[in-house]
Amino acid sequence: MRSDVAPPRQSCSRSSAARADPDLGRSASTGTVPTLTGMANDLNPQAQQMADESMARNLAAQAQAIWPQEVPLLRRYAMPEDAQILDAGCGTGEISSRLAGLFPRATVLGVDVLEVNLDRARARHGRLAPRLRFERRSVYALGLPDDAFDLTVCRHVLQSIPHPEEVLAELLRVTRTGGRLHLIAEDYGMIHFARGRLDPDEFWYEAPRRFSEATGTDMFVGRNVLGLLRRLGVAEVAIDYVVLDTLRVPRETFAAIWEAWRDGYAEVVASHTRFTREEVIAHFDDQIATLRDPGGYAVWMVPVVSAVA
């Protein structure tokens, strides 16, 4: 049986067991080793949504909204000019390409479990090869050497998968001692809207909790990641916040995030909560109206976690 508390970092993050075949990952429920295709169900319950074109729109809009405030945080890290950077769970490569631009002498590897997103990444950012490349690998078992990266980035992943502590251990394993871990750990309890026709607090209080219970994920991992890192033996952790609100982010960019979530998630949210599909869409539409209303206000606090490996 798996433990809810991970072993100390020395035995967990550097273990030879974590250096499995890159095309394999352990199923926490069965103990078997499924293929990447099988992992879409076992370890990636949102695989269908992540592969949808709406997620490509979502990642592009989130990058436009978050990146300007994230850059100063990334610049704080003392890294060699020719740094080795890993973007774990890179999706369509939006941030992989921006990392390559921000650190022009670095080598960036973007990895993802979904081939459709890797195809999009290669098509959009192929001009940056070979300094930027994309490979199909699992964040649970990267199949990469210990201590390989100066900076390991993992954005918008931990809230979408079960057992994030296992992923954090694997990310620490491949990060050199003294290197940096950079995480965007979403927390859906940090979304606040002025009330429109509907009550946004009712939706954001209930929907993420029910969705978490149904999928075995933690939609509030942003507030829990410090504890997970502490249990892995990480002592030096900082948490900053990117503030996405209707004063700091263009309203249409903010609305594009919500539109993509509505388009990609309405059906699955309805299947796991008391809200019907029509009610889910109505809540998103009401919040999108707030985002577009010059007098409307909304804020999403996005935790940015940095740690020294």
N, C-alpha and C positions, 0 to 999 in steps of 0.2 A: 504494500500500500504506500502511496506517496504521502509525504509529510507536507503540511501547510507551511512549515518553517524550513527554509532551505538550509543545508549544511554550511559550515563556515566557508568563507571564500576560498581558502587554500585548497579545500577538497572539492569545491563545487565549480568555481569559475575556471580553474586550471585543470580540471579532470580530463583524462584521456577519453572518458565516455562521451564527453561533449564534442570530441573531434570525430564525429561519425561521418559517414559518406554524406557529401553535401546534398544529395538527392533524397535523403532520408530524414525522418524525425520520429521521435518516440511518442506513441500515443499514451497520454496520461491515464486514459480510462481503461485500456486493455493491456498495456505493457508491450504491445506489438510494435513493429517498426513499419509503418505504412509508407507508400510512395508519396511523392509530392502531390499526386492527384488525390490520394486518400486523405492527405492532410487538409484538403479544402474543407472537409467535413469535421475531422478530428481536432485540428488545431487552428483552423481559420474559418470560424462559423459565418463570417461575413464575406466569404470568397466571392459569392455571386454579386454582391453589391460593390465590392472592391474592383471587380472586373468590368462593371458597367461603365458606359461612356459618361454617365453623370459623375462618376468619381474622378475622371480626368478633368472635368470642369471644376469640380470641387477642389482638387489639389491645385489647379492653376489659380483659382480665386483665393484660396488660403495662402498660397505663396505671396501673392500680391499684397494681401492684408498683413501678414505676419513678418515677412522677410525684412522690411525696413527697420522694424524695431529689434529684430533678432541679430542683425549684422553687428552692432556694437558688442553684443554678448559674445559672439564668436570671436571677435577681434581681441578679446581679453586673453585668450589662451596663448601661452608661450609655446609655439611649435616651430620646428625647423622649417626653413623655406621650402624644402623639398618633401614636405610632410606626406605621409601615407594616410588617406582618409577613407573611411568606410561609411556609406549611407545605407543603413540596414532597414529594409522595408521601403525601398526607394520609390515604389509606385511608377509613375510615368517619368521620373527623372527630373522633375521640376527643381528640386533642391540640389540634387547631385550636380546639375549644370551650374547652379548658382554658387555652389561651393568651389567648383573648378574655376569660376570667374573671380571669386573673392580671394582665393589662394592660387595665383597664376602659375606657380611652380610646383604645386602639389599634384599627386596622382590620386584620383578618386575612383573608387569601386562602388557602384550601386548594385545592390542585390535585392531580389524580390522573388516570391514564390509563384507569382502569376505571370505566365509567359505573355499574355496579352498586353500587360502593362510594360513589360520589358521590350516588346516590339514597338510600342509607342515611344518609349524612352530612346531606343536606338534610332528610330526614324527622326525624332525631333532634335536629338543632340549628337548625332553621329559626327558632326563637324569637329567635335572636341576629342575624338579618338586619336591616338591611343591613350592620351592622358586621362580620359574619362572612359570607362568601360562598364558594361552591365552584364551581370551573370545571374542565373537562376539558382538561388540557394535559400535554405530555410533559416530563419532567425533562431530556431531552436537548436540547429546543428549546422553551423556554417561551413564546416569542412575546410577551415582556414587555419593557418598556424597560430600558435600562442604569440602574444605580444607583437602582432603584425602591424598595428595601426597607431599613429600618433593621436588621431581624433576619430572617435566612433560616434556617428550621429544616428539617432533613431527617432523619427518624428511621426506622430499620428498613428502609432502602431499599438502601443501597450494597452489602450482601452478597447481594442478590437479583437484581442486574442485571449484565450485562457492561459493561466499559469504564467503571468508576466515575470515572476521571479526567476523562472528558468531561462527566459530570454535575456534578462539582465545579467545572469551569471555567464551566459555565452558571450554577450557583448563585452563583459569585463575580461573574459579569457583572451579575446583577440586584441585587446587594447594593451599597449605596452605599459609597464609599471611607470607611473608618473604621467602617462598620457591622459587624455580627457574623454569623458563620456558626456554627450550632449543630447538631452532628451526633451521632446515635447510630449508631455503626458496629459492628455485631455481630461477634463473633469466637467461633466455635464450638469453639475450642481453650481457651476460658476457662470451660468448664463442668466441674464436678467433683462427683461423687457418691460417697458411701460405697457400698461394694460390697454388693449384694443377692444374689439368686440368680444373676444374670448379672454380667458384668464391664462396667461402664459406660465404663471407659477404652478398652476395645476398640472399643466402638460410636462414641464421640465422637472417637477418633483416626482411624478409617477412614472412616466414613460422610460427614463433611463434605468430606474430600479427594476422594473418588470423586464426590460430587455436584458439587463445583466443577469437576472435570475434564470431567464430562459436560455441564454447562450453560454453561460459559464464564464462571462467576461466581467470586467470591472470598469464600468462607465464613469467611475469616480476615482480612477487610479492616480490622478494628479495629486490628491491629498494623501495617498497611501504609498507613493513611490519612495519617499524618504525612509519609511520603515523597512521597505523591501531592501533598499541598498544597505541600510544599517545591518540587517540580518545577513547580508552577504559580506560583511566585514569592511565596508567602505566608510571611512571616517570623514573625509573631506567632501561635503556636499553643499551646494548653494542652490537656492530656488529664487528665480526672478519671474516676473510676470510680463507677458505681452498683453497690452490692453487694447482689445478690439472694441471700439465703440463708434457711435455715429458722429463723433467729433474728430477722431483720429484716422478713421478709415473711410474712404469714399463710399457713399451709401450704395451705389450700384455694385461695388465689389463685395460689400457685406451681404447685400441681397443675393448675389450670385452664389455665395456659399449656401445660403438657406434654400435657394431654388434647387441646387444640386442635391442637397440632402432630401428635400421633398420628393424629387423625381426618383431618387435611388432607393429611398428607405420607407416610403409611405406604406407599402404593402407588408414588408417584413415587420415594421413596428406594430402595425395593426394585428398581425398574427400572434404577437407576443404580449399584447396589452389589452386593456378593456376598450381602447379607442378603436372605432371602425376606420377603414381606410379613408373614408370621406371625412371623418373627424380629424384624422391626422393631417390630411391635406388642408383642411380648414384652419387648423392651428398654424401650420407653416405659412399659409397665405395671409393670415391675419398678422403674423410677425413680419412677413415681407412687406406688408403695407406700412407697418411701423417704421421699418428701415428706410422706406422711400419717402415717408412723410417728413418734410423739413422740420416739423416740430416734434417728431417722434424720437425717442431715445432708447437705445439698447446697448448692453455691454456684455462682452464675453471675455473673462479673465483666463488666459492661457498660461499654465505653468511651464516654465522652461527650467529644466533641472540640469545642472552640471555637476560632475563628480570627477575626482582624481582617482585614477585606477591604481 
